[in-house]
């Protein structure tokens, strides 16, 4: 059996994937409460469902804490762990500029606990400690694999903490079969570009692709020692089962002469961006500046050059020797040019937002709790917008979640919502997910008899209604009903919004749902028969939210976004666009909600959306209005003429400005089939409408 610490981390995940090919059972030590280790690991492996599927069979998830005696294992888990013959210690606190005492707790004291535990294993054959090449600190010359000294000082608290941890390991080498693996600057997978945190090298890449890097405070010849995660993981797995590696320290780095210079890398990025993003990026000016001797903590509000100056001491590493690595693993044929395209594709696709284990609802809470890239909400009522800032809405969501829990709503329960689009609607939907329950959004025009049938088939435990006219015909449902309007309910059996919130209590923990747990149940319109419900799990919903966010071109996605939600929220595309997708955009977001579709013309002028989704009928009306005016009639009759082609920019601006879409960068049509000729007409005028309605072969 192989014990792996840090299996929930990015490198640890890939190490587990490589070790599975060795046909040995794996015990993954996970920092989690008792009974939650499997769920915690499944969440950490959100992007690796093939690994998560093996939890409980070839992979045993075990709750523990490497900073505690006996690793915090229960007696049962401790008995199981005693059977281990191999150990990979990959757990680490990788925050570069965190307080030293916090880093030492994991990187030094945790390592000491692991060594102490390993000495008690009767059948221990090999212990691999994953360190870092940067334990050499600010050593100026070529760093050998045996080099370990604090004589030159360290660039960051992280390096110092890893140095102290490796010191303990090197001392234990005389008593135990140990190998020290020292990775360099780990980046994404060489084939897929997949990475978990977009730090170190990804910072200048993001700034460069965003056009915010006019000056780089470094030499153009600066070497970037990047190494793909799959090479590091494959090497660790190989060293673990190689008796020759015992007692060795191995640099898992790219050969220095195979590392790109900063100038060469950015030239390659320029070419990739021109080909794949349609961007013509200016080449930055390299201006070497004095570097700080210690890594500073940077803030996202710092100027780009300030962030880079804080980061460069970590990037500008000395020459790392690979003598032992070449002897045990063979030469590494590093081709950085083939690594760059998948790295950039993956990073741009996800907006350089760190890959996390958060559900969409937890992502909402994360974004609402941050001042960087803020999210604001606006309810458009009678042509005026009522604004609520992200932190205020976050507090509201917490209150609703507490009240849901107080009313017995928990993991796996279903809660229905029916009402007009509003900030409060989203607040309820997100709170349902945070409570571990399943949301069931229903169309506001659902007839009473059909509503009863849907509530019964979905086993709904609680119903939220958002309009007084919906209160009639709800007698005898047998479930609690809450009104989320400001008006007091006419039926005393219906809880008012204030009464519902008053039931809440603080202190209840958020349940840990898994990616495969159900998140929402959406029903068809019923136009071709009885409405059919489709259940989407948390993985489905997050995938859809991230996909919708990544549809927009890169240079638009990084600009402030404005979205107007007016179609019924039970619709899959509208529900995802308005409720979940905005929080995966790498930019500030303003979301507008309209509760009366008849007020759409006024609302468009208030919201001035940059993203707009509507049914084809809206675009048909826009085109009909355009073609009925003198300029439109002339254009439609002479659209192929030279004069019409020259007039298109003016006509396009006038058409979009008249309906309030003059700022719109992305138009979407869906919910029904769009007329191909209509879309072509808009396209000829220079207005691209993306069709989100699937066509099936007849």
RAGI-V519857 format. One record per helix or strand of 3 or more residues. SS is the DSSP state (helix for helix, strand for strand). FROM is the first residue (numbers start at 1). TO is the last residue. If there is no record, write none. Layout:
SS;FROM;TO / SS;FROM;TO
This chain:
strand;2;5 / helix;10;22 / strand;26;30 / helix;37;44 / helix;49;52 / strand;59;63 / helix;69;72 / helix;75;81 / strand;86;89 / helix;100;118 / strand;126;132 / helix;133;136 / helix;157;172 / strand;178;183 / strand;185;187 / helix;201;209 / strand;226;228 / helix;229;240 / helix;243;245 / strand;249;252 / helix;256;258 / helix;262;276 / helix;304;315 / helix;323;329 / helix;336;349 / helix;360;368 / strand;375;381 / strand;384;389 / helix;390;406 / strand;414;418 / helix;423;434 / strand;438;442 / helix;448;457 / strand;460;465 / helix;468;471 / strand;480;483 / helix;497;502 / strand;518;523 / strand;533;537 / helix;538;550 / helix;554;557 / strand;561;565 / helix;572;579 / helix;581;584 / strand;589;594 / helix;597;607 / strand;611;615 / helix;616;628 / helix;630;637 / helix;642;659 / strand;666;670 / helix;676;684 / strand;689;691
